[in-house]
């Protein structure tokens, strides 16, 4: 690394994160941060104690700023933070996470060493309650997330996307900021523009960011419905499907729907939904043989698989059907 000290801006959007934001900030603020970085927290008008917690950190730590995102959409918050950033490098952070030691320093070094336009690590989901632990298992399994390398954590090299991301600030002058039409999926849409511009994205799976998933299966369903809508917007905007994992849930939902309708005329069509449920059941039951996981948690993981698949597919189809409503 050069002797010249790089100035880094960490941009963290937040909304109602009083349970997690203190841990997120604590895990980012180290000696490297204190010498080289600023933290810009862009809050989407939280109604809980998030802002109070951030203010308490501002009193203790130099170069932490709190901005207001009145639009409440994450892409607006990211753009505001980047526009206000003083650093040459932007580290995109999330208030719902816990970061490994020297995370910022490692990201900066990776950005310099690889010459990529975006670098980052993997998401490592962890839970505390039974439901959250089951969701965390689903988010780390190929049946739940397909071949997404930034979720599976078994790859180092050039990829189509990473978790969160670290960028040279000048990149946004070249390809534009986050798309504010994306209520979700704004990271993947930005990464697609990076690749279309002929630039590279690099994943280092040793950078493991702990992520706390939704606390309930109901909240997971809402999240994945929105994810599906966001991915559909990106696919329509760029006229491109980048992987099979993006279309598989759509095909599944269409297949399940048609099978149930056709079963009224020929009951054998029910074999398809029955086989799907059986696959989820045995996958959740037989996975993780070396781990001591309660049976209930495994069964909930199977249910989480189904929720992720179907809600994502329904969300995609709803956005495809009603294009005017993002």
N, C-alpha and C positions, 0 to 999 in steps of 0.2 A: 504494500500500500504506500502511496506517495506520502512525503512528509507534510504536504499541505493538508490541513484539517478540513474535512468536508462538513458543511453545515447541513443538518438534516431536519426536516419537518415531519413529525408524526401526526397524521390526520386521523382523528377518531370520531366518527359520527355516533350519536347515542340517542336513545329514547327509552325512558323508564327502566334504567339499568342500575337501580340502587343496590341490587343484590350482588352485582358483579363488578361494577366499574372501579371500585377501590382496589380490588385484586388486580384488575387489568392495569391500572396506572402503576401500582407498586411493582408489578413484574417488568414494566418497561423502564422505570426510572432507576438507572444504575450510574456508575462513574462515567461511562461513555456518554450516556444521555446528558449528564450534568455539564460535560465539557463541550459537546458538539450539537446538541439537539434542542428543539422546542416541541411541545405537545399542544396541538390545537384540537380541542374537543368542541364539536359542533352539535349542539343539542337540539333535538326536534321538539322543543317545548314540553319537556317531561312534566308529568303531573305528580311524580313521586319525589323522593329525596335525592335524585341524581344530581341536580344542580348544586344542592347544598354540599354534597360530598366533594364535588369538583372544586367548589369555592374553598373548602378546607385544605385541599391540596395546593391551590394557588397561593395560599398564605404561607405554605411551607417550602414550596419548590419554585425556583426561578424558571421563567420561560414556559409556563403553562397558561394557555389562554382559553377562555370559554366564549364561544360564539353562538348566536341563535339561528336556528334553521326554521323559519316560520312556515316553510312549505311542508315540513315534516317528512318528505321523501328523502331517502338516504342519498340518492345521486345528487340532489341539491346540496346536501350537507357536505359531501365530499368535494364538490366543485367550489363551494364557499371556502372550505379549508385550504384547498390547493391555491386558490386565488390569493388568499391572505398569507400563504406560507412564505417564509424568508429563506428557507433552505434550498440548496441546489438539488437535493434528493428528497423525494416524497416516500415515506413509509406509510402505507395504508393499514390502519389498525381497526380493531373491532372491540367494543366495550363488553362484549359477551364472552371474552376469551381470557386465558392466562398464558403468558409468554415465557419461553424457556430463557435461561440465563444468557446474557449478551446477544439477545435476539436482534436488536437494531444494528449492532456492530457487525454481526455475521451477515445480515442482509446487505449492508453497504459493501462489505468485502466481496460478497458473491456478485453483486452488480458490477463492480469493477473488474473482477477476475474473468467473468464469462463474456463480457461485452454485450449481454442481452439487454433488451429494453424493459423487461419486467422479470423480476426474480421473486421466488418465495418458497414456502415449504408446504407442509401438509396440515390438514385438519385432523386433530385427534380428539374425537368426542368422548366425554366422560359424564357420568350421571351420579346422582346421589339417591334419588328415590327409585323404586322398582320400575316405574314406567320410563323414567329418564334413562336408566341403565339399559333397558330393553331397546329404546330408541338409539342409544349410543352404539349398541351392537349392530343394529340394522344399518347405521351410517358408516360402518367400517367393513361391511360384507359385500362382496361382488353382486349378490342377489339384490341387495338394496341400492347399490350405487353403480353397478356395471363395472366398466374398466377405468373409471376416473382415477388417474394416478395420484392426484392431490388428496384423495380420500384413502386410498389403499396403502400408501406409504412404502412402496417397494421399488422406487425408481429415482434415479438421478440423471438429469439430462434435459434436452429440449422437449417441450410439451406444448399443448394448446392452451393451457391455463394453469394457474397456481392458486393456492389459498391466499387471499388478501393481496399482497404484492408490494414491491419496492421499485420505484421508477426514478429516472432523471426528470426533474420538473420540466425541462425543455421539451420532453416528449409530448406533453399536452398542448404545446404550441404547434406541434407538427400534426397531430392526429385529432385534436380536440379533447374536451373534457368528457366526463361521464354523461351518458345520454339521460336527460331528465325525464324522458318518456318511460324509462324503465323503473317501475316500482320495485321490481326485483330483477335479478339477472344482469345488473349493470356491470359487474366485474367481467362476466363472460363476454358481454357485448363489446366492452373496451378491449379485451384481449383479442377478439376477432378482428378488430380494426388494427391492432398492433401487427398481427400476422398478415393481414391484407396489405399493409404498408411495407412488407418485406422484412420485418424485424423479427427478433427471436424472444422466446420466453423460456426461462430456465427454472427447473424444479430441483430443489435439494431436499430429499426426504429426511435428512437429519434435523431439519428445522421443523419441529413438531409443536404446533400451537394447540393448546388444550381449548376445546370448544364445549360449551355447556348447551346441549340441545333443549328443545321444547320440553316442558315439564309434564305434558299430557299428550295422549294420542289425538285428542280433539285439536289441540294447538298444532300438532304435527300435520294433521289433515289440512288445516287452513294454510299453513306454511307451504306445503307442497302443491296445493291448488294454485297459490300465487306464483310459485316457481314455474309451474307449467305454463301459466299465462305469460310470464316474463320470457321464457324460452321461445314461445311462439312468436312474440313480438320481435325478438332478435332474428329468428329464422325468416320471418316475413321481410324485415328491414333489409337483411343482407342476402335474401333469397338463397339460403344455404343451410343445410343440415350437416353439422360437423362430425357426428358420430351416431352409431346405431343406438346407443343408450338414450338418445333424445327422441327416437321414433318408436322404440319398443313399447313404452307405456301407452302410447296412443293406439298402436295396433292391438294391445291387450284389451283396452277399454272397448274398442270397437268390436273385437272378437267376443268378449264377454256379453256385451249388449245383444249382438246378433244371435249368439248361442241361446240366450234366455228367450228371446222372441221366437226363434225357430223351434225351440223345444216344445212349444204348444202344438206344433204340427208333427214333430218327430222327437220324442224324448231323448234319443241318443245324443242330441246336440248338447245335453247337459254334461256329457263327458268332459267337454272342454273346461267349464268352470270348476267341475269336480276335480279334474286333474291339476288345475292351477292351485286350488286350495290344498290338495294333498302334497304338492311340491313344496309349498310354503311351510306346511306342517313338518315334513320330514327334514327340510333344510334347517329349520330352526331347532329341531330336536337333535340332529346329528352333527351340527357344527360345534366347534369349540370343545372337542372331546377331552382335551387336557385341562380345561378350566372347570372349576367347581361353580357352575351357574345353576341357580334354582330352576326347577321345571316351569314354574309360573313365568319367570323372566324370559325363558326361551320361547314359550308360547306367545307372550306379548311381543317378542321380537318378530315372530312370524306374522302377527297381526300388523305390526309396524311396516313390514315389507309390503303387505297388501295395500295399506293406506298410502304409502309413498307411491307405489305404482299407479293405483287407480286415481288418486287425487291429482297427481301430476298430469296424467293423461286427460282427465276431465278438464283441468285447467287449460291445457294446451288447446283442446277442442273448443272450449268456450271462447277463448280469444280468437280462434280461427273463425268461429261462427259469427261473433260480434266484434268485428275489427275496430269499430269506432271507439269501443270502451277498452282502454288499456288495462 
